[in-house]
Amino acid sequence: MSLTLVIGGTRSGKSAHAERLALAMGAPVRYIATAAASDRSMADRIGRHQARRPASWETVEAGYALADALDREGVSLIDGLGVWIAGALHRNGGGVSAEIDRVIEHARRSDVIVVAEEAGQGLLPLDSVSRAWLDQLGEAVQRLSAAAERVDYVVAGYPIALTAHPARSIDGLRHHGDRDVRTGEADHAVNVLAGGPPPWLRDALRAALEDACDRYPNEDAARTATALRHGRGPAEVVLTNGAAEALWLLGPALQPRLAVCVNPGFTESEAALRAHGIPVFRVQRDPDAGFALTPAAVPDAADLVIVGNPASPSGTLDPAAAILALRAPGRVVVVDEAFMEMVPGEPGSLAGEPLDDVIVIRSLTKLLSVPGLRAGYALAPPRLAAAIEAMRPPWSVNSVALAVLRAAAEHPAEVAARAERSAAEGADLARRLQAIDGVRTWPSVTNFSLIEVVDGPAVAAALRARRIAVRPAASFPGLGPGHLRITARDPDSNALVAAAIAQALA
């Protein structure tokens, strides 16, 4: 549970920012209004506030006891504190301190957001009533700030963090499959194509290693080759230290006010945004609908949407039309196509579509079996590419990774052959998993399958006892302990892991 304080001057945008924070919490919201429609102008002002809030939010008016209006189950948004304090002083001349204590105590049991006017930016008022209001407001804001996990100061519509960003840890979002593999185990946890890089790529790597010892990385050839591969211009390509770096650059580059992550999906997207203090709203794919994308579930206020296609860990491939339906005025859509390389023909890819509000992120490390080299890139319209490039550290892509990017662009037939192999291995595993009683599966276009069993930890432990590693999927938002992600290998290995799962469920 948490307490968030949002402060700012009149018409600074503090209320709108607080509303985005409340929306991102993903729980029912109770909006606690402190202002009354005392005249036509105030009534119009209140009406504008009401119109931009979701219809599902409950609105209540704050009374003498502010804490009595707080919601014990969902999110409580108090807007704004200064008006309530003015009313309290008018009604009984005080009682503010005790009520602030009650609000702070309530925030230990549920989520509370308080919007407060900034105090103390001008001269001390000449009249006693104004001084009393200013004193009470200033003291209340300081006490709330001391107790809050997050304090944002809004200026001209832009929030400035005054505290460490959100108390809700991102650690739970940073679990990846490589943690689940121990030495000597059969690896069905990491979704990299087995067998290491192909011979033609090994040759390029050896040559690049020699060059890397003599000079700093030069990205020109890799950028040009990557651009040509997708029919884009070099100014639309940002080379990155794996797809993960591209995702981590989005927050500072785009500075969204409310981001949406479509889940279940690659959790580094959300971790990166939260680390930069950006509110994140989760849109959940429905497993009972085959994890299909639902564009209508994205809030209108979202100005950034990140979606995986194909999605991980479900392996769901959305048609391009569904991805494009996420677009809206003032919004940027980011499509994480890290697994698109594994899909023969790349149906639904937007990599070759130069759209002014769409960024596509790609990775070569999985299909080409070079995860340690971190070779990725973003494809974006020049203005967005320049914004991402401005946030990127110099030389973040080393010479050997650049060789991977260039070689992949220059060997399209060989890359396509590896995609066919990945698809065949994935289809083989999927058929074997579908035949096991007690296993729920979903269609996947990748080299991994998501399954659900009654007791996921017990199955994972049984496999580990047989020196087989799989990926528990409970760390993906929207999934639970019964979900496991199984990576495909050659048919013999697939047969072994499927037999081990069947035995664990027997």
LINMO-V78533 format. One record per run of one state. SS is the DSSP state (@ for helix, = for strand, . for the rest). FROM is the first residue (numbers start at 1). TO is the last residue. If there is no record, write none. Layout:
SS	FROM	TO
SS	FROM	TO
This chain:
.	1	2
=	3	8
.	9	13
@	14	24
.	25	28
=	29	33
.	34	39
@	40	52
.	53	57
=	58	61
.	62	65
@	66	69
.	70	74
=	75	79
.	80	80
@	81	92
.	93	95
@	96	106
.	107	110
=	111	117
.	118	127
@	128	147
.	148	149
=	150	155
.	156	157
=	158	161
.	162	170
@	171	173
.	174	176
@	177	180
.	181	185
=	186	188
.	189	198
@	199	212
.	213	219
@	220	230
.	231	233
@	234	236
=	237	241
@	242	254
.	255	258
=	259	263
.	264	267
@	268	275
.	276	279
=	280	284
.	285	286
@	287	289
.	290	294
@	295	297
.	298	303
=	304	308
.	309	319
@	320	324
.	325	331
=	332	336
.	337	339
@	340	342
.	343	343
@	344	346
.	347	357
=	358	363
.	364	370
@	371	373
.	374	374
=	375	379
.	380	381
@	382	391
.	392	398
@	399	410
.	411	411
@	412	434
.	435	439
=	440	441
.	442	447
=	448	452
.	453	455
@	456	465
.	466	467
=	468	472
.	473	482
=	483	487
.	488	490
@	491	505
.	506	506
